[in-house]
């Protein structure tokens, strides 16, 4: 019997754990391999050429490990490298991107907000998303420099995170956005604090659930659903002893963390 093939999820850091949680909730009978590329965190500061090369290397190494699908749980990596990754691997690839399309369908006021990293919002891919789905709407693209890093390093309830949220969410509230897209996997950890800074009734869109549904569709289409035992393997390119406590804090229980480095074949 060959071992069950895991669904692989990768992110520059630990924000992608929100996507992993959505996957575990929807597909509990799968095994999962999570890779946090914390050695190169944050991706938003890296050149696109580096992100493409790194993304392809990660995808190829994950395929060699025997994964059956790959989830790019990082908006910045999707924006920079999704096309290159898809071209380099035969695995089904599901890539995260801000939920502009569903937001456009939900808005009543005609104004939607998007909270994301500077790199995601500046990407050609994001401009294309807006052009294809929200051209007729007012789209407030709010860059949130430092927010993902602060959530990861200092915690969702820290004064630094509160200060950044005041600065980034207030303009969306003032402009009357009635749907706000959480365009970075870290932001669902602070969704209650974001909601508290917006008018009652404002809808927050987190793409984790949509990604989980898409993974289920892709696996079903390929006859690849099931066969696992709900096992989670969490790895990092950085130091497990530094990453581990943050994983435990964000996840809400202890998950062992191993070191893993995606080498060329």
N, C-alpha and C positions, 0 to 999 in steps of 0.2 A: 504493500500500500504506500503510495507516495503521500507525503504530508499535505494537508490542505493548503491551497494557495491563498495568501492573504490579499486583501485590498490595501494598496499602499497609499499613504497620504503624506504629502510633504509641504512644508512651509519654511520660511526663513527663521521663524521662531516658534512660539507656542500659541499664537492666535488660532492656528489651525486646529487646536484641540476643540474649539467650538464646532467645527465641521465634523471632527471625529465623533463628538458626542451625538450629533444629529444622525450620523451614519449608524452608530451603535444602537440608537433608539429605533431606527427604522429597520435595520438588518442585524439583529442581535446574534444570528447564527453564522456570522462570518468571522474570520480572523482578520486582524488589522496590524499593519506595520506602519508606524508613524515616524517620520524623520524630520527633526528640527535642525535646520542648517545654521545653528547659532554662531558657528565660527565666523560667518560672514554677515551677521546681523548688524545693522538693518539693510535689507536689500535696496531700500529706497535711495541709499547713498552710492550704490554701485552702478558702473556704466552698463548700458544695455548689452554690449558685446560680452561682458563678463557673465551677466545673468543668463544669456542664451547658452553660452558654453557650459556653465555650471548646471543649468537645467537639463541639458542633454546628457551630461555625465551622470547626474542623479537618476534620470529616467532609465538609462542603459543599465546602471548598476542594480536598480530596483527590479528590472526585468530579469536580470541574471539571478537574482535571489528567488525568483519563482512567483512574483506577484501576478495576479490575474487582471488587475486594473490599477490605474494611477489617477489619483485626485491631486490636482495642483491647488492646494488650500491657501493660496497667497495671491491676492489681487495684483501685487507688483510683479511677481513671477509670471502670472498669466499675461499681463500687459506686455512684458518684455520677451517672453520665451515660449508661449503656448504653441505657436506655429512651428517653431524649430523642434520642440519636443515631440509634437505629433508626427512630424516628418521623420524623426529619428527612431521611433519605436512602433511596434505592431500592437502594443497594449491598447485597450480602450482607455482614452484619456478624457477625464472630466475636469474642466478648468473653471475656477471661480471667477466671476466678474460681478461688479456692482449691479444690483437689481433695478436698473433703470427701466427696463421693459415692464415688469409688473407695477412699478411705481407709477408709470405713465398711465396704466390702465386704472389705477386706484384713485388718482387725485381728483378732487372735486373743485379745488381752488385754482387749478392750472399752474400751481407752483410746487415743485418738488425740490427737496434738499438732498445732497449727496455728501456724506462725511467720508473722506478717504485720505490716503497719503498723497503728498504732492506729486510723486512719481506716477501713481495710478491716474490721477486727474489730468496730468500732462500728456498721457500716452495717446497715441493714434487710435488705439483700440477703444479707449473711453470716448474719444471724440466721435468715433464711428457709431458706438452704442447710442449716444445722444442723437446723432444725426438720423439714425434708423428708426428710433422709437419715441423720441421726445422733442422733435424739431419744432412742434407746434406749442410747446410748453415753456415756461420759465424754469430753467434748471439752475439751481444755486449749487455750484460745485465748491465745497468748502474744504480746502487742504487742512490737515490736522498734524503739522510737524510735531514730533516728540510724543504724541499721545500713545501710540502703540508701545513705544519703549517704556513710557512711564507706567502703563498698566502692567507690563511684564515685570519691570524691575521694582516698582514701589507698591503695586497692588491697587485694586479697583477703588478702594476707599481712601486712598492717600490724598493729602492736601494738594499735592502737585497735579494729580489727575483732576481733582475738582476745579482747580484754577484753569487748566487747559480746556475743560468742558465748558466752563463759563465763557471763555473766549470764543470757542468754535461753534457752540450750539446757539448762542444768543442771536447772531445774525439771521439764522434760519427761522427762529421764532419770530423775530421782528419783521421778517419779510412775508410771513403768512404761509410758509410751507405746511401742507397738511399731510404729506408723506415724506418721511426721511429715510434714506437708504444708508444702511451701515455698510460702507464699502471697504471695510478691512476686517479680517477675521478676529482681531482683538476687541473690536468695539462691542460685540454682544455681551462681553463680561461686564460692561458698564451700561447696558441698555436701561436699567431702572433709573440711573442717574441722568442719562440723556433724556428719557421720557419726562423726568421731573422738571427739566428746563424748557420743555415745550408745552404749548397749550394743550389742555385736556382734549383727547380725541385724535391727536396726531398719531398717525400709524408709523411704526418703525418696521423696516424690512431688513431681515437678516437672511442671507442666502444659503445658510447651512442646510435648511430643510429642503430647499429646491435642489441643491447638489445631491443630497441623499436620494431624492426621488429619481434624479437623472442617472445616478450610479445604478440604482435598482433596475431601471429600464434597460440600460446598456448591458448589464449582466444577464438579465432575462433574455434579451435578444440573442445573446451569444451562448445561451444554455449554460451559464457559469454561476448561477445563483446557488448559495448554500454550500454545505460541505465543511464548514468550520465549526469551531467550538466556543466562539466569543472570546478568543484569546487576543490580548493586546500586547504588542511589542513596541516600546517607545525608545527611540534612539536619538542621538545628537552628534553633530560633528564637533561640538565643543566639549566642555568638561561635565560629565554626568553629575558630579558632586555639586556643581554650581547650578545646573539646570533642574536637578531633581526636586529641591524644595519648592521651586516655582510651579513645576508640574503638579505637585501634591496640592499646593494652595489653590491653583486654578481648577483642577479636576475635582477637588473636594475629598479625595482619598489617596492613599499611597499607590503610586505606579512606579515600578522599578524602571530606571533609565540606563541604557547601555550606550557605549561609544560606538559609532559606526561612521566610516568614511567611504564615500562612493569612489572607488578607484576605477581607472580604465580597465577594460577587459583583459 
